[in-house]
């Protein structure tokens, strides 16, 4: 993934997230559920209930950025161990 930042860490939120949440809602998840500082040099990765969409939140020193990816039409799913 080509980005404007080189994150030191990547955090995967293991529970599902309501994808109506945007930056502010996901910051609350990072702070309250994950107990992490959203301003750290890291990517925070979230998936929806069907695991066919991914959101990535990060701080790029000038503001928060949110990437959204809908996985391919071949019924691919976001799978993690």
N, C-alpha and C positions, 0 to 999 in steps of 0.2 A: 504494500500500500504506500503510495507516494503522498507525503504530507508535508506541511510546513514546520512540523515539530519532530523532534527525535525523542520520544518518551522513554523515560528510565524504567517505567513499570506499566504493565497492562493488567487491569482488574476486570474479571468477568463476574457479573452479578448473576448468581446461580438461580435465582427465582425469576418468575416471569414478570414483565412490566406492562402496564397499560400503555399502549403506544399513543394514546392521546396526550401523554405527558410530553412536554417540550423541555427546553433547557432548565427552566426554574424547577419544574417537577422532578427532573432527574438529579438536579443538585441536591434536593431534599433527600432523595433516596441514597445518594452517596454519603451525605452527612449523617443521616439518622440510621439507616439500615446497615450501611457498610462501615460506618464509624471512621470515615476517611475525610481528608481535606480535599475538596474538589479543585483547589488551586495548585495542587502538587503537579509535578512533571510526570503525568500519567494519562493513560487512556482508560476510560470506564466503558465497558461493553455491556449492552443490554439486549435481550431478545424478547419477542412477543410469545403469546401462548402457543401458537402453532409452529413456532420456531422457523418461520419463513421470512422474517424481517429482523434486521439488526440495526441498533442505534449505537453510535460511538460519541461520547462526550469528552471534550478535553479543553483545557485552558491553554491558550497560545501566547500568553504574556500581554495581549491587548484586549482579550475578551474570550468568552466561551464560544466554542464551535461545536456543532452537532452534525454528524454525518448519519445519513439514513440509507440503508441498502435493503432493497427487496430482492430476495434470492430468486434465481432463475425460474423460468417457466417449466423446467423439467422436474418440478416438484422436489427440488433440493431443499434440504433442511439444515439449519445450524445445529451441529451436533458437537457436544463436548463431553469429556469423561467426568 
